[in-house]
């Protein structure tokens, strides 16, 4: 019997497997696809944007350099990583096709942004992400079985069984990371609610008879949207048909040409279509992320329009939030309620991402009302405050888990504090433990992690920029669990340590 069975070997399932393997859990990953290679995962169709928050997750586990190499990126994101003050972001992105100027981001309005190797997002592709994670998972002893389709689940008091053909795979816990049409979600009886789609989206590789007929970039039109990507023949389009065509039948060249002509307002001709897929803006979420011994992460728990690349980034956030909590539960030292905090922390984040997606669709929708809205939103996003707001959303820096208390850094991704000896917080997190950073001159927190060394690392020293803090407690997922000013009370920190890491020795269970 394994500690955990994960269904789905995409980025979310593999990242979760790495987190669990790093914590010493026995993990089996079941993937229905027989081979990892697919044109939908390599460039250009598999191209995705990783937010700064997701890049930070790779960085904290020592996987950023391999990811950069696999993605063909020549240098670390954030050329000002050695500076004491943060540099402006290299890019921001777009909102419903409305481009944003990175020069308009107000760095003074981002009080917790510090320079570092993971200060910015990056472009990559799914193949690169999965290759890096698969290799790390293998190093950690994770077993990945491909060509396995799960068809049934049975929960018992102390374990759960996943059935695939004639085989039964037993584990103490099972996590569905099997995408938007999750089999695990249906088999385990999760409630899935939300809003129905307004459009059918298409992405394709095609040859145009007259390539100059379509302008490069993202274009909102009176009848929809089209995107001509940088890679030749890589085209996306959104047709506001109520989602009627999505996966109802295979799109023909004639159908695709008719839709492209309608949404682009041109007489463009498609010579041939090599690959095509459809999607919608259906926005749905499970009411819970855990039912008994079955949990969900990534698109299995929430789906929405892929515009803006929020799905992959939200899923990686799920994986890093769940991994250490599930591992603590497996090993028996999780404080009471720790595993249930996964739903409590991640569900509100996904709900806001769904609304961000819905807002973009509302702006894109054809008609005079949406066109008027486009003008207003475009003016707002053109301001310094508007660009900064959008940057926070797209970079992931807006995310703040509700952990209680008023200290503004608590619940956020920890800045990459740099000690005077050059050690960065990211250097201290690679083994998956939490970190207690003590900036105080009297080393006030010395001994606060005694008995918890396998779960929590103590590090002391002055920081090159401590943001006015005296100490910071960082969870294994990189989230700040507690922060105190220069005159902090040791007792407050110790209570936070107990809440998230349990008592020394073996504590309670979730």
Secondary structure as UniProt FT lines:
FT   STRAND          2..7
FT   HELIX           11..22
FT   TURN            23..24
FT   STRAND          27..31
FT   TURN            39..41
FT   TURN            43..46
FT   STRAND          47..50
FT   HELIX           52..60
FT   TURN            61..62
FT   HELIX           64..71
FT   TURN            79..82
FT   STRAND          94..95
FT   TURN            96..97
FT   STRAND          98..99
FT   HELIX           102..104
FT   HELIX           107..109
FT   TURN            111..112
FT   TURN            117..118
FT   STRAND          122..125
FT   HELIX           126..139
FT   TURN            140..141
FT   STRAND          143..146
FT   STRAND          152..155
FT   STRAND          160..164
FT   TURN            165..166
FT   STRAND          167..176
FT   TURN            180..181
FT   HELIX           183..187
FT   TURN            188..189
FT   STRAND          192..195
FT   STRAND          200..208
FT   HELIX           211..213
FT   STRAND          217..221
FT   TURN            222..223
FT   STRAND          224..228
FT   TURN            232..233
FT   STRAND          234..239
FT   TURN            242..243
FT   TURN            246..248
FT   HELIX           253..264
FT   STRAND          270..280
FT   STRAND          283..286
FT   STRAND          290..291
FT   TURN            292..293
FT   STRAND          294..296
FT   HELIX           298..300
FT   STRAND          302..303
FT   TURN            307..308
FT   HELIX           310..331
FT   TURN            336..340
FT   HELIX           341..364
FT   HELIX           368..381
FT   HELIX           384..395
FT   TURN            396..398
FT   TURN            408..411
FT   STRAND          418..419
FT   TURN            420..421
FT   HELIX           425..428
FT   TURN            430..431
FT   STRAND          434..438
FT   TURN            441..442
FT   TURN            444..451
FT   TURN            453..455
FT   STRAND          456..460
FT   TURN            467..468
FT   STRAND          469..474
FT   TURN            476..477
FT   STRAND          479..485
FT   TURN            486..487
FT   HELIX           490..501
//
